[in-house]
Amino acid sequence: MDNNDELKKSLEEIGNTEVTDEQMENIKKVAEDYSSKSDDEIFFEIIKLNEKMEDSMEPEEYEDLLERLEKIRPLLNEEQRERLDKLLNVLKGDR
């Protein structure tokens, strides 16, 4: 199983839904777009996106999204888990 298949399987397990090839391509594109950005730049963009999501999502949808973010924890290394914790603290603090 190559990295693409492993990522696809992990995303399907997290979301409890099948991930299409088009969605996988979009995920790869987003990852490439953000790979050259600093942590601060990414964090700032996440905060802006969070504000938009809070305005457009029902509270239950938003909570579901946070739960999905928690589910990716086992796929991350220690440094990534620390970043996820920082992100979740900011997202949960805004509610």
Rosetta constraint file for C-alpha pairs under 8 A:
AtomPair CA 1 CA 5 HARMONIC 5.92 0.50
AtomPair CA 1 CA 6 HARMONIC 6.56 0.50
AtomPair CA 2 CA 6 HARMONIC 6.31 0.50
AtomPair CA 3 CA 7 HARMONIC 6.03 0.50
AtomPair CA 4 CA 8 HARMONIC 6.10 0.50
AtomPair CA 5 CA 9 HARMONIC 6.06 0.50
AtomPair CA 6 CA 10 HARMONIC 6.15 0.50
AtomPair CA 7 CA 11 HARMONIC 6.11 0.50
AtomPair CA 8 CA 12 HARMONIC 6.16 0.50
AtomPair CA 8 CA 19 HARMONIC 6.41 0.50
AtomPair CA 8 CA 24 HARMONIC 7.06 0.50
AtomPair CA 9 CA 13 HARMONIC 6.25 0.50
AtomPair CA 10 CA 14 HARMONIC 6.21 0.50
AtomPair CA 11 CA 15 HARMONIC 6.04 0.50
AtomPair CA 11 CA 19 HARMONIC 7.04 0.50
AtomPair CA 12 CA 16 HARMONIC 5.36 0.50
AtomPair CA 12 CA 17 HARMONIC 5.13 0.50
AtomPair CA 12 CA 18 HARMONIC 5.25 0.50
AtomPair CA 12 CA 19 HARMONIC 5.87 0.50
AtomPair CA 13 CA 17 HARMONIC 7.16 0.50
AtomPair CA 14 CA 68 HARMONIC 6.24 0.50
AtomPair CA 14 CA 71 HARMONIC 6.07 0.50
AtomPair CA 14 CA 72 HARMONIC 6.84 0.50
AtomPair CA 15 CA 68 HARMONIC 6.83 0.50
AtomPair CA 19 CA 23 HARMONIC 6.23 0.50
AtomPair CA 19 CA 24 HARMONIC 6.83 0.50
AtomPair CA 20 CA 24 HARMONIC 6.31 0.50
AtomPair CA 21 CA 25 HARMONIC 6.23 0.50
AtomPair CA 22 CA 26 HARMONIC 6.28 0.50
AtomPair CA 23 CA 27 HARMONIC 6.16 0.50
AtomPair CA 24 CA 28 HARMONIC 6.21 0.50
AtomPair CA 25 CA 29 HARMONIC 6.14 0.50
AtomPair CA 26 CA 30 HARMONIC 6.18 0.50
AtomPair CA 27 CA 31 HARMONIC 6.17 0.50
AtomPair CA 28 CA 32 HARMONIC 6.16 0.50
AtomPair CA 29 CA 33 HARMONIC 6.09 0.50
AtomPair CA 30 CA 34 HARMONIC 6.22 0.50
AtomPair CA 31 CA 35 HARMONIC 5.90 0.50
AtomPair CA 32 CA 36 HARMONIC 7.62 0.50
AtomPair CA 33 CA 37 HARMONIC 7.91 0.50
AtomPair CA 34 CA 42 HARMONIC 7.15 0.50
AtomPair CA 37 CA 41 HARMONIC 6.02 0.50
AtomPair CA 37 CA 42 HARMONIC 6.42 0.50
AtomPair CA 38 CA 42 HARMONIC 6.31 0.50
AtomPair CA 39 CA 43 HARMONIC 5.95 0.50
AtomPair CA 40 CA 44 HARMONIC 6.08 0.50
AtomPair CA 41 CA 45 HARMONIC 6.33 0.50
AtomPair CA 42 CA 46 HARMONIC 6.18 0.50
AtomPair CA 43 CA 47 HARMONIC 6.30 0.50
AtomPair CA 43 CA 87 HARMONIC 7.50 0.50
AtomPair CA 44 CA 48 HARMONIC 6.45 0.50
AtomPair CA 45 CA 49 HARMONIC 6.16 0.50
AtomPair CA 46 CA 50 HARMONIC 5.95 0.50
AtomPair CA 47 CA 51 HARMONIC 6.39 0.50
AtomPair CA 47 CA 90 HARMONIC 7.93 0.50
AtomPair CA 47 CA 91 HARMONIC 7.67 0.50
AtomPair CA 48 CA 52 HARMONIC 6.64 0.50
AtomPair CA 49 CA 53 HARMONIC 6.18 0.50
AtomPair CA 50 CA 54 HARMONIC 6.08 0.50
AtomPair CA 50 CA 91 HARMONIC 6.96 0.50
AtomPair CA 51 CA 55 HARMONIC 6.42 0.50
AtomPair CA 52 CA 56 HARMONIC 6.30 0.50
AtomPair CA 53 CA 57 HARMONIC 5.62 0.50
AtomPair CA 53 CA 62 HARMONIC 7.53 0.50
AtomPair CA 54 CA 58 HARMONIC 7.68 0.50
AtomPair CA 54 CA 59 HARMONIC 7.80 0.50
AtomPair CA 54 CA 62 HARMONIC 7.08 0.50
AtomPair CA 57 CA 61 HARMONIC 6.01 0.50
AtomPair CA 57 CA 62 HARMONIC 6.11 0.50
AtomPair CA 58 CA 62 HARMONIC 6.35 0.50
AtomPair CA 59 CA 63 HARMONIC 6.18 0.50
AtomPair CA 60 CA 64 HARMONIC 6.14 0.50
AtomPair CA 61 CA 65 HARMONIC 6.29 0.50
AtomPair CA 62 CA 66 HARMONIC 6.43 0.50
AtomPair CA 63 CA 67 HARMONIC 6.23 0.50
AtomPair CA 64 CA 68 HARMONIC 6.26 0.50
AtomPair CA 65 CA 69 HARMONIC 6.37 0.50
AtomPair CA 66 CA 70 HARMONIC 6.40 0.50
AtomPair CA 66 CA 88 HARMONIC 7.39 0.50
AtomPair CA 67 CA 71 HARMONIC 6.42 0.50
AtomPair CA 68 CA 72 HARMONIC 6.86 0.50
AtomPair CA 69 CA 73 HARMONIC 7.40 0.50
AtomPair CA 69 CA 84 HARMONIC 7.96 0.50
AtomPair CA 72 CA 76 HARMONIC 6.94 0.50
AtomPair CA 73 CA 81 HARMONIC 6.23 0.50
AtomPair CA 73 CA 84 HARMONIC 7.77 0.50
AtomPair CA 76 CA 80 HARMONIC 5.51 0.50
AtomPair CA 76 CA 81 HARMONIC 5.84 0.50
AtomPair CA 77 CA 81 HARMONIC 6.14 0.50
AtomPair CA 78 CA 82 HARMONIC 6.34 0.50
AtomPair CA 79 CA 83 HARMONIC 6.46 0.50
AtomPair CA 80 CA 84 HARMONIC 6.11 0.50
AtomPair CA 81 CA 85 HARMONIC 6.12 0.50
AtomPair CA 82 CA 86 HARMONIC 6.30 0.50
AtomPair CA 83 CA 87 HARMONIC 6.15 0.50
AtomPair CA 84 CA 88 HARMONIC 6.03 0.50
AtomPair CA 85 CA 89 HARMONIC 6.06 0.50
AtomPair CA 86 CA 90 HARMONIC 6.44 0.50
AtomPair CA 87 CA 91 HARMONIC 6.19 0.50
AtomPair CA 88 CA 92 HARMONIC 5.82 0.50
AtomPair CA 89 CA 93 HARMONIC 5.82 0.50
AtomPair CA 90 CA 94 HARMONIC 6.43 0.50
AtomPair CA 91 CA 95 HARMONIC 7.20 0.50
